[in-house]
Amino acid sequence: MKSTVTLRKKLVLEKEAQKQRKLEEEAQRQAEERRRQTLRLVEETIRKEQAKDKENNEPNINDVCTDDENDEIEYEAWKLRELKRVKRDREEREALEKDKMEIERFRTMSEEERRVQLRLNPKLVTNKAAKGKYKFLQKYYHRGAFYLDKEDDVYKRDFAQATLEDHLIKLFCRK
């Protein structure tokens, strides 16, 4: 008797599982059909837009600018820009070549020759800030590594100077 009850339960569970599988398959079919409809709709919309573009794509004579008054001036300006660009590119190439030759020369030197060379010709640092003495509890500001090759007053500021906050802090300290 017990075996028939378990068999019935198994049959019921199998039927429910089959129904569930059928529902999932139906949902997948419906999703696939919706996707196909969406693709068809998109294709139709694109075709309609392309047909409109073909109809409205006739060139208009008023769209073309035929002002030839400043051709010589524009040509001279272009020529000047082009010459500046060529000169700048050549200078950059020459600077890179010079750097490569300098690096190669350093590589071929012995250790003692390098030391003598570096002592005689130290590296030149632009925007070198004079490092001042920091007061008690004064904040330290690092000037950073960006834009140090540019010559500007902003980059040459002395960050070691005490600010108003630093003066106030010193007033509150015990002596």
Secondary structure, DSSP 8 states (H G I E B T S, - for coil): -HHHHHHHHHHHHHHHHHHHHHHHHHHHHHHHHHHHHHHHHHHHHHHHHHHHHHHH----GGGS----TTHHHHHHHHHHHHHHHHHHHHHHHHHHHHHHHHHHHHHHS-HHHHHHHHHHS----TT--------TT-------STTTTS--GGGG--TTS--HHHHHHHHHS--
